[in-house]
Each structure stands twice: as structure tokens, then as C-alpha cells.
Amino acid sequence: MPKIVIYTGRLCPYCTMAKKLFERKGVSYAEIDVDSQPNLRQELIQKTRRRTVPQIFIGDRHIGGFDDLHALDMQQQLDPLLLD
């Protein structure tokens, strides 16, 4: 199973929904709270060129935000990514 990383913020409902989706699937993830340290948000921007959270990575693949994750799930394309 590839490593899953979610960049999150403290008061972000989309971050919560992304984490719950992975939990429903029984998948573990690493969470990086960008609100806890300013340099983490800068790291996020450098990696993704986006400022918003969540930003989700499955292995080396940048998925995007919750809407992107949810769309993959609805198209039945998420589970195969989780098995690689």
C-alpha cells in the first residue's frame, strides 16, 4: 500500500471529510497540520503550487483536494490507487 499524506488545517471541514473517507476504507494516512508551523504551509505551496487544504498525496501522486479525492472515489478509481 502506498503512503498517504494529507496536508490539513485545524478548522477545515474538507480535511475532516478526506480523513473520514480514508478511515471508512480502513486506510492509514500521515497528517501534516500546516497551521502548526508556518514553514509547513510554505512546503505545501512549493510541492503543489496551491495554498488551500487539504492537499492529498497517494505515494508520489498529488491527488489534489477533497473534491478531487471524492471524484476519484465516485469514478471507482481510488481503490486501485490504494492497492499499488
PDB file as gemmi writes it, atoms N, CA and C in Angstrom:
CRYST1    1.000    1.000    1.000  90.00  90.00  90.00 P 1                      
ATOM      1  N   MET A   1       0.845  -1.184   0.000  1.00  0.00           N  
ATOM      2  CA  MET A   1       0.000   0.000   0.000  1.00  0.00           C  
ATOM      3  C   MET A   1       0.889   1.245   0.000  1.00  0.00           C  
ATOM      4  N   PRO A   2       0.600   2.202  -0.870  1.00  0.00           N  
ATOM      5  CA  PRO A   2       1.403   3.424  -0.909  1.00  0.00           C  
ATOM      6  C   PRO A   2       1.152   4.292   0.323  1.00  0.00           C  
ATOM      7  N   LYS A   3       2.124   5.123   0.641  1.00  0.00           N  
ATOM      8  CA  LYS A   3       1.981   6.049   1.753  1.00  0.00           C  
ATOM      9  C   LYS A   3       1.017   7.162   1.351  1.00  0.00           C  
ATOM     10  N   ILE A   4       0.106   7.494   2.259  1.00  0.00           N  
ATOM     11  CA  ILE A   4      -0.856   8.568   2.028  1.00  0.00           C  
ATOM     12  C   ILE A   4      -0.514   9.717   2.967  1.00  0.00           C  
ATOM     13  N   VAL A   5      -0.409  10.905   2.407  1.00  0.00           N  
ATOM     14  CA  VAL A   5      -0.113  12.099   3.186  1.00  0.00           C  
ATOM     15  C   VAL A   5      -1.194  13.129   2.903  1.00  0.00           C  
ATOM     16  N   ILE A   6      -1.733  13.711   3.983  1.00  0.00           N  
ATOM     17  CA  ILE A   6      -2.746  14.757   3.857  1.00  0.00           C  
ATOM     18  C   ILE A   6      -2.248  16.002   4.580  1.00  0.00           C  
ATOM     19  N   TYR A   7      -2.077  17.084   3.828  1.00  0.00           N  
ATOM     20  CA  TYR A   7      -1.793  18.380   4.427  1.00  0.00           C  
ATOM     21  C   TYR A   7      -3.136  18.961   4.854  1.00  0.00           C  
ATOM     22  N   THR A   8      -3.248  19.319   6.137  1.00  0.00           N  
ATOM     23  CA  THR A   8      -4.522  19.772   6.676  1.00  0.00           C  
ATOM     24  C   THR A   8      -4.376  21.094   7.419  1.00  0.00           C  
ATOM     25  N   GLY A   9      -5.532  21.662   7.756  1.00  0.00           N  
ATOM     26  CA  GLY A   9      -5.626  22.831   8.621  1.00  0.00           C  
ATOM     27  C   GLY A   9      -6.586  22.512   9.749  1.00  0.00           C  
ATOM     28  N   ARG A  10      -6.473  23.221  10.833  1.00  0.00           N  
ATOM     29  CA  ARG A  10      -7.246  22.898  12.047  1.00  0.00           C  
ATOM     30  C   ARG A  10      -8.755  23.008  11.883  1.00  0.00           C  
ATOM     31  N   LEU A  11      -9.222  24.029  11.224  1.00  0.00           N  
ATOM     32  CA  LEU A  11     -10.667  24.276  11.133  1.00  0.00           C  
ATOM     33  C   LEU A  11     -11.212  23.999   9.738  1.00  0.00           C  
ATOM     34  N   CYS A  12     -10.692  22.980   9.103  1.00  0.00           N  
ATOM     35  CA  CYS A  12     -11.020  22.697   7.712  1.00  0.00           C  
ATOM     36  C   CYS A  12     -11.995  21.523   7.609  1.00  0.00           C  
ATOM     37  N   PRO A  13     -13.251  21.778   7.242  1.00  0.00           N  
ATOM     38  CA  PRO A  13     -14.208  20.679   7.127  1.00  0.00           C  
ATOM     39  C   PRO A  13     -13.871  19.702   5.993  1.00  0.00           C  
ATOM     40  N   TYR A  14     -13.253  20.201   4.928  1.00  0.00           N  
ATOM     41  CA  TYR A  14     -12.881  19.313   3.824  1.00  0.00           C  
ATOM     42  C   TYR A  14     -11.757  18.363   4.232  1.00  0.00           C  
ATOM     43  N   CYS A  15     -10.891  18.844   5.109  1.00  0.00           N  
ATOM     44  CA  CYS A  15      -9.828  17.981   5.647  1.00  0.00           C  
ATOM     45  C   CYS A  15     -10.453  16.844   6.449  1.00  0.00           C  
ATOM     46  N   THR A  16     -11.435  17.173   7.264  1.00  0.00           N  
ATOM     47  CA  THR A  16     -12.132  16.157   8.066  1.00  0.00           C  
ATOM     48  C   THR A  16     -12.814  15.144   7.161  1.00  0.00           C  
ATOM     49  N   MET A  17     -13.455  15.612   6.094  1.00  0.00           N  
ATOM     50  CA  MET A  17     -14.133  14.687   5.179  1.00  0.00           C  
ATOM     51  C   MET A  17     -13.136  13.765   4.477  1.00  0.00           C  
ATOM     52  N   ALA A  18     -11.970  14.294   4.100  1.00  0.00           N  
ATOM     53  CA  ALA A  18     -10.950  13.466   3.451  1.00  0.00           C  
ATOM     54  C   ALA A  18     -10.455  12.384   4.413  1.00  0.00           C  
ATOM     55  N   LYS A  19     -10.191  12.774   5.648  1.00  0.00           N  
ATOM     56  CA  LYS A  19      -9.711  11.803   6.636  1.00  0.00           C  
ATOM     57  C   LYS A  19     -10.774  10.736   6.903  1.00  0.00           C  
ATOM     58  N   LYS A  20     -12.031  11.140   6.984  1.00  0.00           N  
ATOM     59  CA  LYS A  20     -13.109  10.170   7.219  1.00  0.00           C  
ATOM     60  C   LYS A  20     -13.267   9.211   6.047  1.00  0.00           C  
ATOM     61  N   LEU A  21     -13.075   9.696   4.831  1.00  0.00           N  
ATOM     62  CA  LEU A  21     -13.161   8.813   3.670  1.00  0.00           C  
ATOM     63  C   LEU A  21     -12.081   7.723   3.760  1.00  0.00           C  
ATOM     64  N   PHE A  22     -10.864   8.110   4.085  1.00  0.00           N  
ATOM     65  CA  PHE A  22      -9.799   7.118   4.233  1.00  0.00           C  
ATOM     66  C   PHE A  22     -10.083   6.169   5.399  1.00  0.00           C  
ATOM     67  N   GLU A  23     -10.615   6.695   6.489  1.00  0.00           N  
ATOM     68  CA  GLU A  23     -10.933   5.848   7.642  1.00  0.00           C  
ATOM     69  C   GLU A  23     -12.014   4.831   7.292  1.00  0.00           C  
ATOM     70  N   ARG A  24     -13.031   5.250   6.526  1.00  0.00           N  
ATOM     71  CA  ARG A  24     -14.075   4.310   6.093  1.00  0.00           C  
ATOM     72  C   ARG A  24     -13.496   3.187   5.245  1.00  0.00           C  
ATOM     73  N   LYS A  25     -12.466   3.504   4.499  1.00  0.00           N  
ATOM     74  CA  LYS A  25     -11.819   2.498   3.654  1.00  0.00           C  
ATOM     75  C   LYS A  25     -10.791   1.677   4.428  1.00  0.00           C  
ATOM     76  N   GLY A  26     -10.574   2.024   5.694  1.00  0.00           N  
ATOM     77  CA  GLY A  26      -9.621   1.284   6.514  1.00  0.00           C  
ATOM     78  C   GLY A  26      -8.174   1.549   6.147  1.00  0.00           C  
ATOM     79  N   VAL A  27      -7.912   2.751   5.636  1.00  0.00           N  
ATOM     80  CA  VAL A  27      -6.580   3.109   5.158  1.00  0.00           C  
ATOM     81  C   VAL A  27      -5.944   4.094   6.142  1.00  0.00           C  
ATOM     82  N   SER A  28      -4.691   3.877   6.475  1.00  0.00           N  
ATOM     83  CA  SER A  28      -3.989   4.805   7.351  1.00  0.00           C  
ATOM     84  C   SER A  28      -3.335   5.905   6.519  1.00  0.00           C  
ATOM     85  N   TYR A  29      -3.084   7.031   7.158  1.00  0.00           N  
ATOM     86  CA  TYR A  29      -2.505   8.180   6.482  1.00  0.00           C  
ATOM     87  C   TYR A  29      -1.658   8.974   7.466  1.00  0.00           C  
ATOM     88  N   ALA A  30      -0.747   9.754   6.924  1.00  0.00           N  
ATOM     89  CA  ALA A  30       0.038  10.690   7.724  1.00  0.00           C  
ATOM     90  C   ALA A  30      -0.582  12.068   7.526  1.00  0.00           C  
ATOM     91  N   GLU A  31      -0.789  12.766   8.618  1.00  0.00           N  
ATOM     92  CA  GLU A  31      -1.393  14.095   8.566  1.00  0.00           C  
ATOM     93  C   GLU A  31      -0.337  15.142   8.891  1.00  0.00           C  
ATOM     94  N   ILE A  32      -0.268  16.170   8.060  1.00  0.00           N  
ATOM     95  CA  ILE A  32       0.638  17.286   8.296  1.00  0.00           C  
ATOM     96  C   ILE A  32      -0.216  18.532   8.477  1.00  0.00           C  
ATOM     97  N   ASP A  33      -0.257  19.053   9.700  1.00  0.00           N  
ATOM     98  CA  ASP A  33      -1.066  20.225  10.035  1.00  0.00           C  
ATOM     99  C   ASP A  33      -0.260  21.480   9.713  1.00  0.00           C  
ATOM    100  N   VAL A  34      -0.633  22.164   8.627  1.00  0.00           N  
ATOM    101  CA  VAL A  34       0.121  23.334   8.191  1.00  0.00           C  
ATOM    102  C   VAL A  34      -0.100  24.537   9.094  1.00  0.00           C  
ATOM    103  N   ASP A  35      -1.116  24.498   9.960  1.00  0.00           N  
ATOM    104  CA  ASP A  35      -1.350  25.600  10.890  1.00  0.00           C  
ATOM    105  C   ASP A  35      -0.361  25.562  12.055  1.00  0.00           C  
ATOM    106  N   SER A  36       0.233  24.412  12.302  1.00  0.00           N  
ATOM    107  CA  SER A  36       1.101  24.270  13.468  1.00  0.00           C  
ATOM    108  C   SER A  36       2.465  24.933  13.287  1.00  0.00           C  
ATOM    109  N   GLN A  37       2.933  25.039  12.039  1.00  0.00           N  
ATOM    110  CA  GLN A  37       4.230  25.651  11.763  1.00  0.00           C  
ATOM    111  C   GLN A  37       4.170  26.353  10.407  1.00  0.00           C  
ATOM    112  N   PRO A  38       4.527  27.627  10.365  1.00  0.00           N  
ATOM    113  CA  PRO A  38       4.446  28.386   9.107  1.00  0.00           C  
ATOM    114  C   PRO A  38       5.261  27.767   7.968  1.00  0.00           C  
ATOM    115  N   ASN A  39       6.381  27.158   8.267  1.00  0.00           N  
ATOM    116  CA  ASN A  39       7.209  26.591   7.201  1.00  0.00           C  
ATOM    117  C   ASN A  39       6.514  25.416   6.510  1.00  0.00           C  
ATOM    118  N   LEU A  40       5.569  24.775   7.178  1.00  0.00           N  
ATOM    119  CA  LEU A  40       4.856  23.659   6.561  1.00  0.00           C  
ATOM    120  C   LEU A  40       3.931  24.139   5.444  1.00  0.00           C  
ATOM    121  N   ARG A  41       3.321  25.300   5.623  1.00  0.00           N  
ATOM    122  CA  ARG A  41       2.475  25.842   4.557  1.00  0.00           C  
ATOM    123  C   ARG A  41       3.345  26.201   3.348  1.00  0.00           C  
ATOM    124  N   GLN A  42       4.523  26.736   3.601  1.00  0.00           N  
ATOM    125  CA  GLN A  42       5.433  27.061   2.500  1.00  0.00           C  
ATOM    126  C   GLN A  42       5.846  25.787   1.764  1.00  0.00           C  
ATOM    127  N   GLU A  43       6.083  24.712   2.515  1.00  0.00           N  
ATOM    128  CA  GLU A  43       6.407  23.412   1.914  1.00  0.00           C  
ATOM    129  C   GLU A  43       5.261  22.940   1.022  1.00  0.00           C  
ATOM    130  N   LEU A  44       4.033  23.105   1.513  1.00  0.00           N  
ATOM    131  CA  LEU A  44       2.842  22.727   0.751  1.00  0.00           C  
ATOM    132  C   LEU A  44       2.777  23.501  -0.564  1.00  0.00           C  
ATOM    133  N   ILE A  45       2.985  24.794  -0.494  1.00  0.00           N  
ATOM    134  CA  ILE A  45       2.918  25.636  -1.687  1.00  0.00           C  
ATOM    135  C   ILE A  45       3.991  25.236  -2.693  1.00  0.00           C  
ATOM    136  N   GLN A  46       5.183  24.943  -2.219  1.00  0.00           N  
ATOM    137  CA  GLN A  46       6.259  24.534  -3.119  1.00  0.00           C  
ATOM    138  C   GLN A  46       5.948  23.202  -3.791  1.00  0.00           C  
ATOM    139  N   LYS A  47       5.337  22.279  -3.048  1.00  0.00           N  
ATOM    140  CA  LYS A  47       5.035  20.963  -3.608  1.00  0.00           C  
ATOM    141  C   LYS A  47       3.870  20.984  -4.585  1.00  0.00           C  
ATOM    142  N   THR A  48       2.864  21.808  -4.287  1.00  0.00           N  
ATOM    143  CA  THR A  48       1.613  21.720  -5.037  1.00  0.00           C  
ATOM    144  C   THR A  48       1.264  22.965  -5.850  1.00  0.00           C  
ATOM    145  N   ARG A  49       1.899  24.090  -5.528  1.00  0.00           N  
ATOM    146  CA  ARG A  49       1.537  25.385  -6.102  1.00  0.00           C  
ATOM    147  C   ARG A  49       0.110  25.780  -5.741  1.00  0.00           C  
ATOM    148  N   ARG A  50      -0.362  25.242  -4.639  1.00  0.00           N  
ATOM    149  CA  ARG A  50      -1.692  25.568  -4.113  1.00  0.00           C  
ATOM    150  C   ARG A  50      -1.543  25.987  -2.660  1.00  0.00           C  
ATOM    151  N   ARG A  51      -2.473  26.836  -2.213  1.00  0.00           N  
ATOM    152  CA  ARG A  51      -2.422  27.343  -0.846  1.00  0.00           C  
ATOM    153  C   ARG A  51      -3.486  26.702   0.045  1.00  0.00           C  
ATOM    154  N   THR A  52      -4.433  26.020  -0.566  1.00  0.00           N  
ATOM    155  CA  THR A  52      -5.575  25.506   0.182  1.00  0.00           C  
ATOM    156  C   THR A  52      -5.314  24.100   0.719  1.00  0.00           C  
ATOM    157  N   VAL A  53      -6.041  23.773   1.770  1.00  0.00           N  
ATOM    158  CA  VAL A  53      -6.018  22.426   2.330  1.00  0.00           C  
ATOM    159  C   VAL A  53      -7.415  21.853   2.240  1.00  0.00           C  
ATOM    160  N   PRO A  54      -7.549  20.551   2.172  1.00  0.00           N  
ATOM    161  CA  PRO A  54      -6.465  19.577   2.208  1.00  0.00           C  
ATOM    162  C   PRO A  54      -5.769  19.473   0.860  1.00  0.00           C  
ATOM    163  N   GLN A  55      -4.545  19.009   0.908  1.00  0.00           N  
ATOM    164  CA  GLN A  55      -3.822  18.577  -0.281  1.00  0.00           C  
ATOM    165  C   GLN A  55      -3.384  17.149   0.014  1.00  0.00           C  
ATOM    166  N   ILE A  56      -3.723  16.260  -0.889  1.00  0.00           N  
ATOM    167  CA  ILE A  56      -3.589  14.824  -0.637  1.00  0.00           C  
ATOM    168  C   ILE A  56      -2.610  14.200  -1.616  1.00  0.00           C  
ATOM    169  N   PHE A  57      -1.729  13.384  -1.068  1.00  0.00           N  
ATOM    170  CA  PHE A  57      -0.777  12.617  -1.869  1.00  0.00           C  
ATOM    171  C   PHE A  57      -0.987  11.143  -1.599  1.00  0.00           C  
ATOM    172  N   ILE A  58      -1.020  10.355  -2.648  1.00  0.00           N  
ATOM    173  CA  ILE A  58      -1.019   8.895  -2.534  1.00  0.00           C  
ATOM    174  C   ILE A  58       0.249   8.441  -3.230  1.00  0.00           C  
ATOM    175  N   GLY A  59       1.191   7.948  -2.448  1.00  0.00           N  
ATOM    176  CA  GLY A  59       2.516   7.671  -2.984  1.00  0.00           C  
ATOM    177  C   GLY A  59       3.109   8.982  -3.465  1.00  0.00           C  
ATOM    178  N   ASP A  60       3.659   8.990  -4.659  1.00  0.00           N  
ATOM    179  CA  ASP A  60       4.238  10.208  -5.236  1.00  0.00           C  
ATOM    180  C   ASP A  60       3.222  11.027  -6.007  1.00  0.00           C  
ATOM    181  N   ARG A  61       1.996  10.533  -6.108  1.00  0.00           N  
ATOM    182  CA  ARG A  61       0.964  11.202  -6.914  1.00  0.00           C  
ATOM    183  C   ARG A  61       0.202  12.235  -6.100  1.00  0.00           C  
ATOM    184  N   HIS A  62       0.165  13.464  -6.597  1.00  0.00           N  
ATOM    185  CA  HIS A  62      -0.623  14.525  -5.972  1.00  0.00           C  
ATOM    186  C   HIS A  62      -2.060  14.386  -6.454  1.00  0.00           C  
ATOM    187  N   ILE A  63      -2.960  14.097  -5.539  1.00  0.00           N  
ATOM    188  CA  ILE A  63      -4.372  13.916  -5.880  1.00  0.00           C  
ATOM    189  C   ILE A  63      -5.078  15.256  -5.987  1.00  0.00           C  
ATOM    190  N   GLY A  64      -4.737  16.177  -5.103  1.00  0.00           N  
ATOM    191  CA  GLY A  64      -5.415  17.460  -5.044  1.00  0.00           C  
ATOM    192  C   GLY A  64      -6.155  17.577  -3.732  1.00  0.00           C  
ATOM    193  N   GLY A  65      -7.320  18.230  -3.767  1.00  0.00           N  
ATOM    194  CA  GLY A  65      -8.116  18.431  -2.565  1.00  0.00           C  
ATOM    195  C   GLY A  65      -9.186  17.365  -2.387  1.00  0.00           C  
ATOM    196  N   PHE A  66     -10.103  17.629  -1.459  1.00  0.00           N  
ATOM    197  CA  PHE A  66     -11.150  16.652  -1.173  1.00  0.00           C  
ATOM    198  C   PHE A  66     -12.031  16.409  -2.383  1.00  0.00           C  
ATOM    199  N   ASP A  67     -12.390  17.459  -3.115  1.00  0.00           N  
ATOM    200  CA  ASP A  67     -13.254  17.270  -4.287  1.00  0.00           C  
ATOM    201  C   ASP A  67     -12.613  16.310  -5.285  1.00  0.00           C  
ATOM    202  N   ASP A  68     -11.302  16.433  -5.467  1.00  0.00           N  
ATOM    203  CA  ASP A  68     -10.588  15.540  -6.382  1.00  0.00           C  
ATOM    204  C   ASP A  68     -10.585  14.104  -5.854  1.00  0.00           C  
ATOM    205  N   LEU A  69     -10.370  13.966  -4.559  1.00  0.00           N  
ATOM    206  CA  LEU A  69     -10.376  12.646  -3.925  1.00  0.00           C  
ATOM    207  C   LEU A  69     -11.750  11.999  -4.054  1.00  0.00           C  
ATOM    208  N   HIS A  70     -12.778  12.765  -3.753  1.00  0.00           N  
ATOM    209  CA  HIS A  70     -14.150  12.254  -3.812  1.00  0.00           C  
ATOM    210  C   HIS A  70     -14.515  11.852  -5.250  1.00  0.00           C  
ATOM    211  N   ALA A  71     -14.109  12.662  -6.217  1.00  0.00           N  
ATOM    212  CA  ALA A  71     -14.388  12.341  -7.623  1.00  0.00           C  
ATOM    213  C   ALA A  71     -13.728  11.024  -8.017  1.00  0.00           C  
ATOM    214  N   LEU A  72     -12.485  10.811  -7.586  1.00  0.00           N  
ATOM    215  CA  LEU A  72     -11.812   9.539  -7.862  1.00  0.00           C  
ATOM    216  C   LEU A  72     -12.578   8.372  -7.260  1.00  0.00           C  
ATOM    217  N   ASP A  73     -13.067   8.584  -6.040  1.00  0.00           N  
ATOM    218  CA  ASP A  73     -13.819   7.522  -5.368  1.00  0.00           C  
ATOM    219  C   ASP A  73     -15.119   7.225  -6.112  1.00  0.00           C  
ATOM    220  N   MET A  74     -15.832   8.256  -6.533  1.00  0.00           N  
ATOM    221  CA  MET A  74     -17.093   8.074  -7.243  1.00  0.00           C  
ATOM    222  C   MET A  74     -16.887   7.397  -8.595  1.00  0.00           C  
ATOM    223  N   GLN A  75     -15.741   7.626  -9.220  1.00  0.00           N  
ATOM    224  CA  GLN A  75     -15.430   7.020 -10.513  1.00  0.00           C  
ATOM    225  C   GLN A  75     -14.772   5.650 -10.349  1.00  0.00           C  
ATOM    226  N   GLN A  76     -14.727   5.187  -9.107  1.00  0.00           N  
ATOM    227  CA  GLN A  76     -14.129   3.884  -8.766  1.00  0.00           C  
ATOM    228  C   GLN A  76     -12.666   3.801  -9.184  1.00  0.00           C  
ATOM    229  N   GLN A  77     -11.968   4.929  -9.127  1.00  0.00           N  
ATOM    230  CA  GLN A  77     -10.552   4.970  -9.464  1.00  0.00           C  
ATOM    231  C   GLN A  77      -9.663   5.117  -8.238  1.00  0.00           C  
ATOM    232  N   LEU A  78     -10.262   5.308  -7.059  1.00  0.00           N  
ATOM    233  CA  LEU A  78      -9.465   5.497  -5.852  1.00  0.00           C  
ATOM    234  C   LEU A  78      -8.922   4.188  -5.308  1.00  0.00           C  
ATOM    235  N   ASP A  79      -9.770   3.180  -5.201  1.00  0.00           N  
ATOM    236  CA  ASP A  79      -9.332   1.908  -4.614  1.00  0.00           C  
ATOM    237  C   ASP A  79      -8.115   1.311  -5.308  1.00  0.00           C  
ATOM    238  N   PRO A  80      -8.048   1.319  -6.651  1.00  0.00           N  
ATOM    239  CA  PRO A  80      -6.826   0.804  -7.286  1.00  0.00           C  
ATOM    240  C   PRO A  80      -5.566   1.565  -6.895  1.00  0.00           C  
ATOM    241  N   LEU A  81      -5.696   2.879  -6.656  1.00  0.00           N  
ATOM    242  CA  LEU A  81      -4.529   3.658  -6.228  1.00  0.00           C  
ATOM    243  C   LEU A  81      -4.065   3.248  -4.844  1.00  0.00           C  
ATOM    244  N   LEU A  82      -5.020   2.849  -4.013  1.00  0.00           N  
ATOM    245  CA  LEU A  82      -4.694   2.468  -2.639  1.00  0.00           C  
ATOM    246  C   LEU A  82      -4.029   1.098  -2.566  1.00  0.00           C  
ATOM    247  N   LEU A  83      -4.155   0.300  -3.614  1.00  0.00           N  
ATOM    248  CA  LEU A  83      -3.607  -1.046  -3.631  1.00  0.00           C  
ATOM    249  C   LEU A  83      -2.210  -1.120  -4.208  1.00  0.00           C  
ATOM    250  N   ASP A  84      -1.778  -0.069  -4.931  1.00  0.00           N  
ATOM    251  CA  ASP A  84      -0.456  -0.109  -5.568  1.00  0.00           C  
ATOM    252  C   ASP A  84       0.656  -0.289  -4.563  1.00  0.00           C  
TER     253      ASP A  84                                                      
END                                                                             
